Every structure is written in structure tokens, then in C-alpha cells.
Amino acid sequence: MPQNQSLAKTGLALAVVLMACTAVWTQDVTSKAMPGTNFAKFKTYKWVAIEGAAKPDQITDAMIKQSVDSQLAAKGLTKTDGDNADLDVGYQAAINEERQWNAYGTGGVRWGGGMATATSSTIVIGTLVLDMYDPAAKQLVWSGRATKTLDPNANQEKKQRNLDKAMAKLLKNFPPK
């Protein structure tokens, strides 16, 4: 086989592997809104703690809030520390680990025997749930979830990029029409 064809096949195989890896780690986002809510009335928001929610460390907490703040500011909302905010915003974060098994076998049923190997690895999936409450009505009006967002093993810059990307994707259609 000529060297150019071999390099082309190797390049194609590498591209397929990279695309598969990208697909596995693509962030998934979902959101839902309370039917009938007039989101145009919300102009200000404040951060609130969600009772019983697990909190990350202070640095990650600040990174999450910074990412959400920039997205909400782009939507025209103003953050306040006062008690008279139009929206209360809170989040919950969870970092789950899943065991992934990779198996490879040779041989077959017809001839018996053969060899098989299996390796396991741990996949960390970070989920962030962002909730918005109407304090006047005392009800949840919007909730969104972004998975594969928080990776405790990533460096700080990569964490911030992942958060920014996830929050942009999550809040893309906020406020709902």
C-alpha cells in the first residue's frame, strides 16, 4: 500500500476517534418553564442558597456564579443584593462518577478458547441545575440542567471555559417565548 494511502487511513481513523470522544463529552442541557409566566416582568435577580443542596468549594462557586451572571446580564437582567429582586436564582451541583468498562476479545465460539481483556475507568460527570424562583408568587418559574459541565480534574481555565459554554447553551433560549 502506498504511504499516502496509509497516512490517509490513519488520519481518517484518528478523526473518527476524536469525533467519537467529542460526542461522548458533549454537554447536554434541558430546561423547563412554568406555563403562563410573564418573564418580561423580571428585571433584577439575586443569588439564594437552595436548602439542602451540596455546594462546591468557594472557587468553583464563584466561577459558576460568574458564568451565570454574565449570561443573565447579556439577557438584560441586573444582579442585586437587595431583598426586592424580581427573581431568586440558585443552583445545585453534583459530581457523579460512573464506571465504564472497555472489553476486547479474540477467538470465538466455534473454536473455543481465545483471549479477552477488560479494563475499567471512572468517568466523572458534573451536573449543574440552575433554578429561578418568583419570590412574589413563591414558586419555581424556570429550571435548567447542564450535564458534563463540572470536571474536578480539569484545570481552572478549562473549568471556566466548560462552565461558560454550558451556561451559554443552557440560557440560550432564556427567557422562554
URJOLIN-V367918 format. One record per backbone hydrogen bond with DSSP energy under -0.5 kcal/mol. CO is the residue of the C=O (numbers start at 1). NH is the residue of the N-H. Records with the same first field share a line. If there is no record, write none. Layout:
CO=NH  NH
This chain:
2=6
3=7
4=8
5=9
6=10
7=11
8=12
9=13
10=14
11=15
12=16
13=17
14=18
15=19
16=20
17=21
18=22
19=23
20=24
21=25
23=26
28=147
30=145
32=143
34=37
37=39
38=41
39=42
41=43
43=78
44=87
45=80
46=89
49=51
50=53
54=93
57=61
58=62
59=63
60=64
61=65
62=66
63=67
64=68
65=69
66=70
67=71
68=72
69=73
70=74
71=75
72=77
73=76
78=45
82=85
87=46  89
88=133
89=48
90=131
92=129
94=96  127
96=125
98=123
100=121
101=103
102=119
104=117
108=112
115=106
117=104
119=102
121=100  123
122=124
123=98  125
124=126
125=96  127
126=149
127=94
128=130  146
129=92  131
130=144
131=90
132=141  142
133=88  135
134=138  139
139=134
141=34
142=132
143=32
144=130
145=30
146=128
147=28
149=151
150=152
151=154
155=159
156=160
157=161
158=162
159=163
160=164
161=165
162=166
163=167
164=168
165=169
166=170
167=171
169=172
171=174
